[in-house]
Amino acid sequence: MPYGVDLDRFYPCAERSESEFRLLFVGNISVRKGVRYLLEAFQQLDCKRKHLTLVGSLSPELESTVQHIRHSDQISVMGHVPQQDLKKIMSRSHVMVLPSVEEGMACVQAQVMACGCPVIASQNTGAQDLFTDGREAFIVPICDSQAIADRLQMLADDPDLVTRMGDAALARVKSIGGWQEYGDRMYQIVLGAIAS
């Protein structure tokens, strides 16, 4: 059962650039979250104007890697961002990539979808329970920077695909409902289990 999302907090609230392809990562900037594979895929992406924003706390094992990329004008490392600002970043992004090697159901996927942003996520993010591969988002194998790069290239080359997938992503999270609906469904499941 996919998590709901607070649709009063997350919604489309900013325009996407037509001149720059913007990628987003939100989460702990760590080995576990597969950031290495995103960085490799970003380097492979053939796009004149591209920008990657990393939002989240930096883990010690990636400090040297991030120190190296901080000097790039194509990559921003932002640290923690309040939710009211995060929805604007999500809305402006053409795609969020979550290439986790190990993950539970990542709430950030539903949040970014509620902002009308497509997702590229690994199989280990709970993605299959949230969206359909190729409709609202793309699901890729873990540790596969080439698969991420291929999907990024598809989106960078086809702005209409970004729009279609973003619209489908928003429709999908609206159909799931918010946290109240999630709580109500979970409550019914627990009651059913107790009664069995």
N, CA, C and O atoms as a DFTB+ gen file, in Angstrom:
784 C
 N C O
     1  1       0.842      -1.172       0.000
     2  2       0.000       0.000       0.000
     3  2       0.889       1.238       0.000
     4  3       1.624       1.468       0.960
     5  1       0.833       2.033      -1.058
     6  2       1.701       3.210      -1.120
     7  2       1.289       4.261      -0.106
     8  3       0.109       4.412       0.210
     9  1       2.275       4.985       0.399
    10  2       1.999       6.099       1.287
    11  2       1.197       7.151       0.544
    12  3       1.293       7.284      -0.676
    13  1       0.416       7.884       1.292
    14  2      -0.206       9.066       0.725
    15  2       0.785      10.215       0.773
    16  3       1.938      10.043       1.170
    17  1       0.326      11.374       0.368
    18  2       1.171      12.567       0.404
    19  2       0.279      13.731       0.829
    20  3      -0.906      13.759       0.493
    21  1       0.827      14.667       1.546
    22  2       0.073      15.836       1.971
    23  2      -0.072      16.773       0.774
    24  3       0.833      17.548       0.467
    25  1      -1.205      16.695       0.112
    26  2      -1.437      17.466      -1.110
    27  2      -1.641      18.951      -0.835
    28  3      -1.667      19.751      -1.770
    29  1      -1.786      19.330       0.427
    30  2      -1.834      20.751       0.779
    31  2      -0.426      21.341       0.883
    32  3      -0.245      22.554       0.777
    33  1       0.560      20.480       1.088
    34  2       1.953      20.932       1.194
    35  2       2.724      20.785      -0.098
    36  3       3.617      21.582      -0.387
    37  1       2.386      19.766      -0.882
    38  2       3.115      19.488      -2.119
    39  2       2.171      19.585      -3.305
    40  3       1.185      18.853      -3.394
    41  1       2.484      20.494      -4.211
    42  2       1.669      20.736      -5.403
    43  2       2.511      21.555      -6.384
    44  3       3.474      22.204      -5.974
    45  1       2.163      21.534      -7.668
    46  2       2.946      22.317      -8.643
    47  2       2.859      23.807      -8.309
    48  3       1.765      24.353      -8.164
    49  1       4.022      24.462      -8.187
    50  2       4.003      25.864      -7.758
    51  2       5.088      26.703      -8.429
    52  3       5.343      27.832      -8.009
    53  1       5.728      26.164      -9.469
    54  2       6.768      26.924     -10.169
    55  2       6.883      26.388     -11.596
    56  3       6.533      25.240     -11.869
    57  1       7.374      27.229     -12.491
    58  2       7.527      26.855     -13.894
    59  2       8.883      26.193     -14.134
    60  3       9.879      26.517     -13.487
    61  1       8.889      25.257     -15.082
    62  2      10.149      24.644     -15.500
    63  2      10.844      25.520     -16.536
    64  3      10.197      26.190     -17.341
    65  1      12.154      25.501     -16.499
    66  2      12.942      26.221     -17.496
    67  2      12.794      25.538     -18.856
    68  3      12.743      24.311     -18.942
    69  1      12.726      26.333     -19.899
    70  2      12.707      25.785     -21.249
    71  2      14.102      25.733     -21.847
    72  3      14.309      25.132     -22.901
    73  1      15.056      26.359     -21.179
    74  2      16.409      26.433     -21.732
    75  2      17.419      25.556     -20.990
    76  3      18.531      25.351     -21.476
    77  1      17.042      25.037     -19.819
    78  2      17.963      24.219     -19.034
    79  2      17.236      22.992     -18.520
    80  3      16.110      23.096     -18.035
    81  1      17.871      21.825     -18.621
    82  2      17.289      20.565     -18.135
    83  2      17.731      20.367     -16.695
    84  3      18.919      20.202     -16.420
    85  1      16.771      20.385     -15.775
    86  2      17.074      20.349     -14.343
    87  2      16.742      18.995     -13.733
    88  3      15.616      18.506     -13.823
    89  1      17.757      18.405     -13.110
    90  2      17.619      17.138     -12.419
    91  2      17.659      17.398     -10.921
    92  3      18.247      18.378     -10.464
    93  1      17.024      16.508     -10.163
    94  2      16.950      16.671      -8.721
    95  2      17.180      15.335      -8.026
    96  3      16.727      14.288      -8.487
    97  1      17.894      15.398      -6.908
    98  2      17.994      14.283      -5.978
    99  2      17.628      14.825      -4.613
   100  3      18.105      15.889      -4.219
   101  1      16.781      14.101      -3.880
   102  2      16.418      14.493      -2.515
   103  2      16.592      13.278      -1.614
   104  3      15.994      12.226      -1.841
   105  1      17.410      13.441      -0.600
   106  2      17.639      12.349       0.359
   107  2      19.025      12.471       0.949
   108  3      19.753      13.425       0.674
   109  1      19.375      11.508       1.752
   110  2      20.716      11.472       2.327
   111  2      21.720      11.253       1.193
   112  3      21.616      10.274       0.454
   113  1      22.670      12.140       1.055
   114  2      23.660      12.032      -0.018
   115  2      24.686      11.001       0.427
   116  3      25.661      11.326       1.106
   117  1      24.450       9.742       0.031
   118  2      25.214       8.624       0.574
   119  2      25.371       7.508      -0.450
   120  3      24.733       7.505      -1.503
   121  1      26.229       6.571      -0.113
   122  2      26.426       5.376      -0.941
   123  2      25.130       4.572      -1.007
   124  3      24.743       4.098      -2.075
   125  1      24.467       4.422       0.125
   126  2      23.230       3.648       0.211
   127  2      22.156       4.179      -0.734
   128  3      21.361       3.407      -1.270
   129  1      22.133       5.489      -0.938
   130  2      21.127       6.108      -1.794
   131  2      21.524       6.087      -3.276
   132  3      20.776       6.579      -4.121
   133  1      22.690       5.525      -3.596
   134  2      23.082       5.362      -4.991
   135  2      23.504       6.641      -5.695
   136  3      23.452       6.721      -6.922
   137  1      23.918       7.635      -4.932
   138  2      24.275       8.926      -5.525
   139  2      25.395       8.782      -6.553
   140  3      25.420       9.497      -7.555
   141  1      26.304       7.872      -6.307
   142  2      27.401       7.642      -7.263
   143  2      26.872       7.356      -8.660
   144  3      27.406       7.868      -9.644
   145  1      25.817       6.532      -8.755
   146  2      25.271       6.141     -10.055
   147  2      24.559       7.314     -10.733
   148  3      24.564       7.432     -11.959
   149  1      23.958       8.168      -9.930
   150  2      23.351       9.377     -10.479
   151  2      24.423      10.305     -11.048
   152  3      24.259      10.849     -12.139
   153  1      25.506      10.483     -10.317
   154  2      26.585      11.352     -10.793
   155  2      27.198      10.818     -12.091
   156  3      27.506      11.589     -13.000
   157  1      27.371       9.502     -12.171
   158  2      27.898       8.903     -13.402
   159  2      26.933       9.122     -14.567
   160  3      27.351       9.461     -15.674
   161  1      25.637       8.924     -14.306
   162  2      24.626       9.110     -15.357
   163  2      24.568      10.565     -15.801
   164  3      24.416      10.852     -16.988
   165  1      24.689      11.475     -14.851
   166  2      24.655      12.901     -15.174
   167  2      25.807      13.270     -16.105
   168  3      25.632      14.064     -17.029
   169  1      26.971      12.699     -15.863
   170  2      28.121      12.969     -16.725
   171  2      27.891      12.444     -18.142
   172  3      28.378      13.033     -19.107
   173  1      27.152      11.340     -18.273
   174  2      26.883      10.761     -19.596
   175  2      25.807      11.519     -20.366
   176  3      25.748      11.431     -21.592
   177  1      24.964      12.256     -19.665
   178  2      23.847      12.941     -20.304
   179  2      24.339      13.975     -21.313
   180  3      25.100      14.880     -20.970
   181  1      23.900      13.830     -22.544
   182  2      24.280      14.742     -23.620
   183  2      23.221      15.828     -23.732
   184  3      22.194      15.661     -24.390
   185  1      23.497      16.929     -23.077
   186  2      22.541      18.027     -23.019
   187  2      23.329      19.320     -22.874
   188  3      24.181      19.430     -21.992
   189  1      23.056      20.301     -23.731
   190  2      23.848      21.536     -23.724
   191  2      23.791      22.250     -22.384
   192  3      24.819      22.669     -21.852
   193  1      22.588      22.389     -21.839
   194  2      22.441      23.066     -20.550
   195  2      21.724      22.131     -19.604
   196  3      20.528      21.880     -19.752
   197  1      22.455      21.617     -18.631
   198  2      21.899      20.697     -17.648
   199  2      22.367      21.130     -16.266
   200  3      23.437      21.716     -16.107
   201  1      21.540      20.826     -15.269
   202  2      21.907      21.169     -13.899
   203  2      21.322      20.133     -12.953
   204  3      20.154      19.761     -13.063
   205  1      22.148      19.671     -12.024
   206  2      21.743      18.699     -11.015
   207  2      21.776      19.366      -9.651
   208  3      22.779      19.970      -9.271
   209  1      20.669      19.254      -8.912
   210  2      20.592      19.763      -7.551
   211  2      20.491      18.584      -6.592
   212  3      19.604      17.740      -6.724
   213  1      21.404      18.532      -5.629
   214  2      21.389      17.514      -4.585
   215  2      20.891      18.165      -3.303
   216  3      21.503      19.105      -2.795
   217  1      19.780      17.660      -2.785
   218  2      19.197      18.195      -1.561
   219  2      19.251      17.110      -0.493
   220  3      18.750      16.005      -0.701
   221  1      19.855      17.423       0.647
   222  2      19.894      16.467       1.749
   223  2      21.203      16.527       2.493
   224  3      22.142      17.211       2.086
   225  1      21.250      15.799       3.591
   226  2      22.461      15.791       4.408
   227  2      23.538      14.930       3.744
   228  3      23.248      13.925       3.095
   229  1      24.760      15.349       3.924
   230  2      25.907      14.681       3.301
   231  2      26.510      13.668       4.259
   232  3      26.867      14.007       5.387
   233  1      26.622      12.420       3.809
   234  2      27.229      11.389       4.642
   235  2      28.752      11.457       4.508
   236  3      29.265      11.860       3.464
   237  1      29.477      11.063       5.564
   238  2      30.939      11.175       5.551
   239  2      31.616      10.444       4.395
   240  3      32.637      10.907       3.888
   241  1      31.054       9.292       3.966
   242  2      31.729       8.512       2.918
   243  2      31.715       9.200       1.557
   244  3      32.475       8.819       0.667
   245  1      30.863      10.206       1.383
   246  2      30.829      10.906       0.103
   247  2      31.360      12.337       0.187
   248  3      31.247      13.097      -0.775
   249  1      31.935      12.703       1.320
   250  2      32.432      14.069       1.484
   251  2      33.477      14.442       0.432
   252  3      33.425      15.536      -0.130
   253  1      34.422      13.545       0.163
   254  2      35.471      13.877      -0.806
   255  2      34.896      13.997      -2.217
   256  3      35.320      14.860      -2.985
   257  1      33.935      13.139      -2.563
   258  2      33.293      13.213      -3.875
   259  2      32.552      14.526      -4.040
   260  3      32.655      15.184      -5.075
   261  1      31.811      14.900      -3.020
   262  2      31.022      16.126      -3.089
   263  2      31.925      17.354      -3.085
   264  3      31.618      18.343      -3.750
   265  1      33.031      17.308      -2.346
   266  2      33.983      18.424      -2.365
   267  2      34.472      18.670      -3.786
   268  3      34.648      19.812      -4.209
   269  1      34.688      17.583      -4.510
   270  2      35.164      17.680      -5.888
   271  2      34.126      18.331      -6.800
   272  3      34.468      19.167      -7.637
   273  1      32.834      17.941      -6.635
   274  2      31.808      18.451      -7.549
   275  2      31.271      19.812      -7.136
   276  3      30.600      20.465      -7.935
   277  1      31.540      20.258      -5.930
   278  2      31.059      21.574      -5.484
   279  2      31.557      22.696      -6.396
   280  3      30.940      23.759      -6.471
   281  1      32.660      22.460      -7.079
   282  2      33.236      23.484      -7.945
   283  2      32.631      23.483      -9.348
   284  3      33.010      24.297     -10.191
   285  1      31.691      22.570      -9.597
   286  2      31.043      22.503     -10.899
   287  2      29.891      23.501     -10.952
   288  3      29.137      23.632      -9.987
   289  1      29.751      24.199     -12.068
   290  2      28.611      25.106     -12.202
   291  2      27.358      24.352     -12.656
   292  3      26.289      24.945     -12.800
   293  1      27.496      23.037     -12.879
   294  2      26.356      22.226     -13.288
   295  2      25.721      21.461     -12.136
   296  3      24.681      20.827     -12.314
   297  1      26.335      21.512     -10.953
   298  2      25.837      20.746      -9.813
   299  2      25.771      21.647      -8.588
   300  3      26.730      22.347      -8.262
   301  1      24.614      21.619      -7.907
   302  2      24.444      22.352      -6.649
   303  2      24.207      21.356      -5.523
   304  3      23.446      20.401      -5.679
   305  1      24.858      21.581      -4.395
   306  2      24.650      20.768      -3.191
   307  2      24.034      21.687      -2.151
   308  3      24.679      22.627      -1.689
   309  1      22.783      21.418      -1.781
   310  2      22.037      22.376      -0.976
   311  2      21.911      22.033       0.504
   312  3      21.594      22.910       1.307
   313  1      22.150      20.788       0.882
   314  2      21.881      20.421       2.269
   315  2      20.383      20.334       2.505
   316  3      19.603      20.158       1.569
   317  1      19.988      20.459       3.771
   318  2      18.562      20.371       4.122
   319  2      17.808      21.595       3.601
   320  3      18.312      22.717       3.661
   321  1      16.591      21.366       3.088
   322  2      15.738      22.440       2.576
   323  2      14.355      22.294       3.210
   324  3      13.789      21.201       3.182
   325  1      13.794      23.366       3.782
   326  2      12.433      23.292       4.347
   327  2      11.419      22.901       3.276
   328  3      11.594      23.218       2.099
   329  1      10.348      22.206       3.695
   330  2       9.367      21.699       2.738
   331  2       8.731      22.786       1.889
   332  3       8.450      22.560       0.712
   333  1       8.494      23.978       2.469
   334  2       7.867      25.036       1.666
   335  2       8.766      25.478       0.519
   336  3       8.277      25.937      -0.514
   337  1      10.093      25.340       0.697
   338  2      11.025      25.652      -0.392
   339  2      11.251      24.445      -1.293
   340  3      11.478      24.591      -2.494
   341  1      11.187      23.255      -0.707
   342  2      11.422      22.033      -1.467
   343  2      10.394      21.856      -2.574
   344  3      10.744      21.424      -3.672
   345  1       9.134      22.181      -2.307
   346  2       8.109      22.006      -3.343
   347  2       8.391      22.888      -4.557
   348  3       8.056      22.515      -5.682
   349  1       9.005      24.053      -4.343
   350  2       9.349      24.923      -5.472
   351  2      10.466      24.296      -6.308
   352  3      10.422      24.319      -7.538
   353  1      11.460      23.739      -5.628
   354  2      12.557      23.070      -6.342
   355  2      12.028      21.870      -7.113
   356  3      12.416      21.641      -8.258
   357  1      11.142      21.104      -6.485
   358  2      10.546      19.945      -7.146
   359  2       9.743      20.364      -8.372
   360  3       9.835      19.734      -9.425
   361  1       8.966      21.417      -8.235
   362  2       8.116      21.879      -9.339
   363  2       8.940      22.371     -10.521
   364  3       8.523      22.213     -11.669
   365  1      10.105      22.967     -10.260
   366  2      10.965      23.486     -11.328
   367  2      11.780      22.388     -12.007
   368  3      12.328      22.599     -13.088
   369  1      11.862      21.214     -11.374
   370  2      12.711      20.133     -11.894
   371  2      12.011      19.371     -13.015
   372  3      10.793      19.190     -12.999
   373  1      12.802      18.932     -13.983
   374  2      12.277      18.116     -15.079
   375  2      12.181      16.647     -14.679
   376  3      11.378      15.900     -15.239
   377  1      13.001      16.231     -13.708
   378  2      12.978      14.846     -13.234
   379  2      13.702      14.764     -11.897
   380  3      14.692      15.459     -11.666
   381  1      13.193      13.906     -11.024
   382  2      13.921      13.567      -9.802
   383  2      14.444      12.145      -9.961
   384  3      13.724      11.258     -10.420
   385  1      15.690      11.937      -9.583
   386  2      16.293      10.610      -9.667
   387  2      16.546      10.103      -8.253
   388  3      17.157      10.790      -7.434
   389  1      16.066       8.886      -7.975
   390  2      16.289       8.239      -6.680
   391  2      16.866       6.846      -6.954
   392  3      16.117       5.874      -7.053
   393  1      18.199       6.746      -7.078
   394  2      18.831       5.498      -7.497
   395  2      19.261       4.598      -6.337
   396  3      20.304       3.950      -6.411
   397  1      18.474       4.554      -5.281
   398  2      18.876       3.873      -4.047
   399  2      19.252       2.414      -4.271
   400  3      18.610       1.690      -5.032
   401  1      20.309       2.009      -3.584
   402  2      20.712       0.609      -3.559
   403  2      19.862      -0.136      -2.541
   404  3      19.477      -1.286      -2.751
   405  1      19.580       0.540      -1.435
   406  2      18.752      -0.034      -0.368
   407  2      17.824       1.058       0.141
   408  3      18.266       2.165       0.446
   409  1      16.528       0.743       0.233
   410  2      15.540       1.763       0.612
   411  2      14.249       1.066       0.976
   412  3      13.991      -0.042       0.506
   413  1      13.438       1.691       1.800
   414  2      12.066       1.247       1.995
   415  2      11.203       1.986       0.974
   416  3      11.676       2.331      -0.109
   417  1       9.951       2.226       1.314
   418  2       9.106       3.058       0.456
   419  2       9.500       4.514       0.700
   420  3       9.256       5.054       1.779
   421  1      10.093       5.133      -0.278
   422  2      10.597       6.498      -0.134
   423  2       9.466       7.504      -0.320
   424  3       8.926       7.632      -1.418
   425  1       9.102       8.221       0.750
   426  2       8.013       9.208       0.707
   427  2       8.284      10.319      -0.295
   428  3       7.349      10.882      -0.865
   429  1       9.551      10.640      -0.515
   430  2       9.900      11.754      -1.390
   431  2       9.399      11.522      -2.819
   432  3       9.176      12.482      -3.557
   433  1       9.223      10.278      -3.210
   434  2       8.714      10.000      -4.557
   435  2       7.302      10.542      -4.737
   436  3       7.011      11.192      -5.741
   437  1       6.426      10.283      -3.778
   438  2       5.056      10.792      -3.864
   439  2       5.043      12.314      -3.755
   440  3       4.230      12.972      -4.404
   441  1       5.927      12.875      -2.947
   442  2       5.981      14.329      -2.789
   443  2       6.346      15.007      -4.109
   444  3       5.709      15.981      -4.508
   445  1       7.373      14.488      -4.783
   446  2       7.790      15.115      -6.044
   447  2       6.752      14.880      -7.139
   448  3       6.547      15.743      -7.993
   449  1       6.102      13.727      -7.119
   450  2       5.030      13.465      -8.085
   451  2       3.877      14.448      -7.890
   452  3       3.262      14.888      -8.862
   453  1       3.585      14.791      -6.640
   454  2       2.520      15.753      -6.347
   455  2       2.857      17.140      -6.881
   456  3       1.968      17.973      -7.055
   457  1       4.137      17.389      -7.141
   458  2       4.571      18.653      -7.735
   459  2       4.622      18.574      -9.257
   460  3       5.082      19.505      -9.918
   461  1       4.146      17.454      -9.813
   462  2       4.094      17.294     -11.263
   463  2       5.426      16.965     -11.897
   464  3       5.654      17.269     -13.068
   465  1       6.309      16.345     -11.130
   466  2       7.651      16.027     -11.622
   467  2       7.794      14.517     -11.805
   468  3       7.507      13.760     -10.878
   469  1       8.229      14.065     -12.976
   470  2       8.486      12.638     -13.177
   471  2       9.645      12.149     -12.303
   472  3      10.427      12.944     -11.780
   473  1       9.737      10.829     -12.158
   474  2      10.759      10.211     -11.315
   475  2      11.487       9.133     -12.098
   476  3      10.890       8.436     -12.919
   477  1      12.780       9.001     -11.838
   478  2      13.535       7.812     -12.229
   479  2      13.991       7.196     -10.916
   480  3      14.748       7.817     -10.169
   481  1      13.541       5.987     -10.628
   482  2      13.838       5.356      -9.340
   483  2      14.325       3.932      -9.549
   484  3      13.939       3.262     -10.507
   485  1      15.163       3.490      -8.653
   486  2      15.624       2.101      -8.712
   487  2      14.517       1.171      -8.223
   488  3      13.531       1.605      -7.627
   489  1      14.707      -0.104      -8.488
   490  2      13.751      -1.127      -8.057
   491  2      13.662      -1.211      -6.537
   492  3      12.692      -1.752      -6.007
   493  1      14.649      -0.690      -5.837
   494  2      14.711      -0.838      -4.382
   495  2      14.185       0.378      -3.627
   496  3      14.661       0.679      -2.532
   497  1      13.210       1.079      -4.197
   498  2      12.664       2.275      -3.549
   499  2      11.178       2.151      -3.237
   500  3      10.564       3.116      -2.780
   501  1      10.591       0.984      -3.475
   502  2       9.149       0.836      -3.345
   503  2       8.404       1.388      -4.543
   504  3       7.183       1.541      -4.510
   505  1       9.148       1.689      -5.611
   506  2       8.576       2.338      -6.783
   507  2       7.431       1.529      -7.408
   508  3       6.433       2.107      -7.838
   509  1       7.565       0.211      -7.461
   510  2       6.537      -0.614      -8.114
   511  2       5.180      -0.480      -7.437
   512  3       4.146      -0.686      -8.071
   513  1       5.178      -0.132      -6.139
   514  2       3.917       0.039      -5.422
   515  2       3.313       1.419      -5.633
   516  3       2.162       1.658      -5.265
   517  1       4.073       2.318      -6.218
   518  2       3.625       3.699      -6.344
   519  2       3.279       4.092      -7.775
   520  3       2.319       4.831      -7.993
   521  1       4.048       3.610      -8.755
   522  2       3.790       4.037     -10.129
   523  2       4.102       2.934     -11.122
   524  3       4.695       1.910     -10.782
   525  1       3.688       3.170     -12.364
   526  2       3.891       2.223     -13.454
   527  2       5.079       2.683     -14.288
   528  3       5.134       3.832     -14.726
   529  1       6.016       1.787     -14.502
   530  2       7.203       2.099     -15.293
   531  2       6.797       2.584     -16.681
   532  3       6.060       1.907     -17.398
   533  1       7.286       3.761     -17.045
   534  2       7.012       4.311     -18.354
   535  2       5.779       5.192     -18.425
   536  3       5.558       5.854     -19.439
   537  1       4.970       5.216     -17.374
   538  2       3.777       6.074     -17.385
   539  2       4.014       7.342     -16.560
   540  3       4.054       8.442     -17.111
   541  1       4.171       7.193     -15.254
   542  2       4.415       8.351     -14.392
   543  2       5.901       8.535     -14.109
   544  3       6.350       9.600     -13.684
   545  1       6.642       7.473     -14.356
   546  2       8.041       7.443     -13.942
   547  2       8.740       6.283     -14.635
   548  3       8.125       5.512     -15.372
   549  1      10.047       6.177     -14.381
   550  2      10.822       5.045     -14.873
   551  2      11.406       4.296     -13.689
   552  3      11.857       4.899     -12.716
   553  1      11.391       2.975     -13.783
   554  2      12.004       2.122     -12.765
   555  2      13.214       1.454     -13.400
   556  3      13.105       0.834     -14.457
   557  1      14.370       1.582     -12.750
   558  2      15.625       1.056     -13.298
   559  2      16.258       0.087     -12.312
   560  3      15.957       0.138     -11.120
   561  1      17.136      -0.802     -12.793
   562  2      17.854      -1.698     -11.884
   563  2      18.778      -0.901     -10.959
   564  3      19.165       0.225     -11.273
   565  1      19.121      -1.494      -9.826
   566  2      20.068      -0.832      -8.926
   567  2      21.465      -0.855      -9.546
   568  3      21.780      -1.715     -10.368
   569  1      22.284       0.093      -9.141
   570  2      23.707       0.158      -9.533
   571  2      23.895       0.221     -11.050
   572  3      24.868      -0.317     -11.578
   573  1      22.973       0.872     -11.744
   574  2      23.020       0.873     -13.209
   575  2      22.975       2.310     -13.719
   576  3      21.909       2.822     -14.060
   577  1      24.125       2.949     -13.769
   578  2      24.180       4.334     -14.223
   579  2      23.783       4.467     -15.691
   580  3      23.236       5.495     -16.089
   581  1      24.049       3.449     -16.495
   582  2      23.680       3.512     -17.912
   583  2      22.168       3.544     -18.082
   584  3      21.653       4.294     -18.912
   585  1      21.453       2.739     -17.306
   586  2      19.985       2.744     -17.387
   587  2      19.438       4.108     -16.982
   588  3      18.494       4.604     -17.597
   589  1      20.019       4.713     -15.961
   590  2      19.597       6.054     -15.538
   591  2      19.889       7.054     -16.652
   592  3      19.038       7.873     -16.998
   593  1      21.090       6.985     -17.207
   594  2      21.482       7.911     -18.285
   595  2      20.554       7.783     -19.482
   596  3      20.183       8.792     -20.082
   597  1      20.173       6.564     -19.842
   598  2      19.279       6.348     -20.984
   599  2      17.929       7.023     -20.759
   600  3      17.399       7.670     -21.662
   601  1      17.365       6.873     -19.542
   602  2      16.059       7.491     -19.240
   603  2      16.192       9.016     -19.174
   604  3      15.308       9.742     -19.629
   605  1      17.296       9.490     -18.608
   606  2      17.526      10.937     -18.579
   607  2      17.577      11.510     -19.994
   608  3      17.009      12.567     -20.267
   609  1      18.263      10.800     -20.886
   610  2      18.387      11.275     -22.263
   611  2      17.028      11.339     -22.946
   612  3      16.738      12.275     -23.690
   613  1      16.191      10.322     -22.684
   614  2      14.840      10.322     -23.248
   615  2      14.076      11.571     -22.832
   616  3      13.431      12.220     -23.655
   617  1      14.156      11.900     -21.553
   618  2      13.426      13.061     -21.042
   619  2      14.036      14.367     -21.529
   620  3      13.312      15.299     -21.881
   621  1      15.361      14.440     -21.551
   622  2      16.026      15.665     -22.014
   623  2      15.722      15.937     -23.487
   624  3      15.630      17.092     -23.902
   625  1      15.567      14.875     -24.271
   626  2      15.317      15.020     -25.703
   627  2      13.854      15.270     -26.049
   628  3      13.539      15.637     -27.181
   629  1      12.954      15.073     -25.080
   630  2      11.519      15.136     -25.375
   631  2      10.767      15.892     -24.273
   632  3      10.246      15.267     -23.350
   633  1      10.704      17.222     -24.356
   634  2       9.985      18.001     -23.342
   635  2       8.523      17.591     -23.184
   636  3       7.963      17.687     -22.092
   637  1       7.906      17.136     -24.273
   638  2       6.509      16.690     -24.174
   639  2       6.381      15.451     -23.296
   640  3       5.381      15.285     -22.597
   641  1       7.389      14.579     -23.329
   642  2       7.384      13.397     -22.472
   643  2       7.465      13.815     -21.004
   644  3       6.782      13.237     -20.158
   645  1       8.283      14.801     -20.700
   646  2       8.369      15.316     -19.324
   647  2       6.997      15.798     -18.872
   648  3       6.561      15.492     -17.762
   649  1       6.323      16.544     -19.725
   650  2       4.996      17.072     -19.379
   651  2       3.983      15.955     -19.189
   652  3       3.224      15.961     -18.220
   653  1       3.966      14.995     -20.111
   654  2       3.006      13.882     -20.010
   655  2       3.231      13.070     -18.743
   656  3       2.284      12.747     -18.027
   657  1       4.494      12.742     -18.470
   658  2       4.784      11.942     -17.282
   659  2       4.524      12.743     -16.007
   660  3       4.044      12.196     -15.014
   661  1       4.839      14.030     -16.034
   662  2       4.562      14.873     -14.866
   663  2       3.078      14.967     -14.572
   664  3       2.662      14.899     -13.416
   665  1       2.265      15.126     -15.634
   666  2       0.808      15.167     -15.461
   667  2       0.285      13.834     -14.936
   668  3      -0.586      13.800     -14.067
   669  1       0.821      12.740     -15.466
   670  2       0.399      11.409     -15.010
   671  2       0.815      11.170     -13.566
   672  3       0.083      10.540     -12.803
   673  1       1.994      11.672     -13.185
   674  2       2.465      11.528     -11.807
   675  2       1.540      12.251     -10.838
   676  3       1.182      11.710      -9.792
   677  1       1.159      13.464     -11.184
   678  2       0.250      14.237     -10.335
   679  2      -1.107      13.545     -10.217
   680  3      -1.672      13.460      -9.127
   681  1      -1.623      13.055     -11.335
   682  2      -2.913      12.351     -11.314
   683  2      -2.836      11.097     -10.451
   684  3      -3.786      10.769      -9.740
   685  1      -1.712      10.398     -10.512
   686  2      -1.556       9.169      -9.725
   687  2      -1.576       9.454      -8.228
   688  3      -2.280       8.767      -7.488
   689  1      -0.830      10.438      -7.767
   690  2      -0.824      10.697      -6.320
   691  2      -2.161      11.253      -5.858
   692  3      -2.571      11.005      -4.724
   693  1      -2.847      11.998      -6.714
   694  2      -4.178      12.470      -6.335
   695  2      -5.145      11.297      -6.179
   696  3      -6.023      11.322      -5.317
   697  1      -4.981      10.269      -7.019
   698  2      -5.862       9.100      -6.927
   699  2      -5.598       8.284      -5.667
   700  3      -6.496       7.620      -5.149
   701  1      -4.358       8.339      -5.176
   702  2      -4.010       7.625      -3.929
   703  2      -4.583       8.363      -2.738
   704  3      -5.045       7.741      -1.782
   705  1      -4.557       9.685      -2.789
   706  2      -5.063      10.496      -1.691
   707  2      -3.939      10.930      -0.772
   708  3      -2.764      10.660      -1.020
   709  1      -4.321      11.595       0.274
   710  2      -3.361      12.136       1.227
   711  2      -3.129      11.217       2.411
   712  3      -3.502      10.044       2.392
   713  1      -2.509      11.770       3.441
   714  2      -2.171      10.985       4.628
   715  2      -3.414      10.465       5.341
   716  3      -3.381       9.379       5.920
   717  1      -4.506      11.221       5.310
   718  2      -5.725      10.759       5.983
   719  2      -6.239       9.474       5.350
   720  3      -6.601       8.528       6.049
   721  1      -6.269       9.449       4.022
   722  2      -6.727       8.244       3.314
   723  2      -5.800       7.068       3.598
   724  3      -6.256       5.942       3.797
   725  1      -4.487       7.339       3.614
   726  2      -3.524       6.284       3.925
   727  2      -3.789       5.737       5.325
   728  3      -3.823       4.524       5.526
   729  1      -3.976       6.640       6.293
   730  2      -4.253       6.218       7.668
   731  2      -5.532       5.405       7.769
   732  3      -5.578       4.399       8.477
   733  1      -6.571       5.837       7.063
   734  2      -7.841       5.106       7.091
   735  2      -7.687       3.703       6.518
   736  3      -8.210       2.739       7.076
   737  1      -6.962       3.590       5.390
   738  2      -6.760       2.265       4.781
   739  2      -5.931       1.359       5.698
   740  3      -6.243       0.180       5.868
   741  1      -4.871       1.928       6.286
   742  2      -4.026       1.142       7.187
   743  2      -4.824       0.679       8.411
   744  3      -4.670      -0.455       8.864
   745  1      -5.662       1.545       8.932
   746  2      -6.492       1.210      10.084
   747  2      -7.399       0.017       9.757
   748  3      -7.550      -0.891      10.574
   749  1      -7.999       0.023       8.564
   750  2      -8.867      -1.074       8.158
   751  2      -8.099      -2.378       7.998
   752  3      -8.608      -3.448       8.331
   753  1      -6.873      -2.289       7.488
   754  2      -6.032      -3.481       7.351
   755  2      -5.714      -4.074       8.721
   756  3      -5.799      -5.287       8.913
   757  1      -5.351      -3.221       9.664
   758  2      -5.033      -3.680      11.028
   759  2      -6.266      -4.307      11.673
   760  3      -6.169      -5.361      12.302
   761  1      -7.421      -3.666      11.523
   762  2      -8.661      -4.227      12.099
   763  2      -8.944      -5.604      11.502
   764  3      -9.335      -6.532      12.210
   765  1      -8.738      -5.724      10.172
   766  2      -8.954      -7.011       9.516
   767  2      -8.002      -8.083      10.024
   768  3      -8.393      -9.236      10.203
   769  1      -6.747      -7.697      10.256
   770  2      -5.752      -8.655      10.753
   771  2      -6.089      -9.100      12.170
   772  3      -5.930     -10.272      12.511
   773  1      -6.549      -8.174      12.988
   774  2      -6.918      -8.509      14.377
   775  2      -8.119      -9.441      14.406
   776  3      -8.185     -10.362      15.220
   777  1      -9.066      -9.195      13.512
   778  2     -10.284     -10.001      13.471
   779  2     -10.033     -11.409      12.932
   780  3     -10.837     -12.310      13.172
   781  1      -8.936     -11.610      12.212
   782  2      -8.669     -12.925      11.604
   783  2      -8.266     -13.953      12.628
   784  3      -8.008     -15.105      12.279
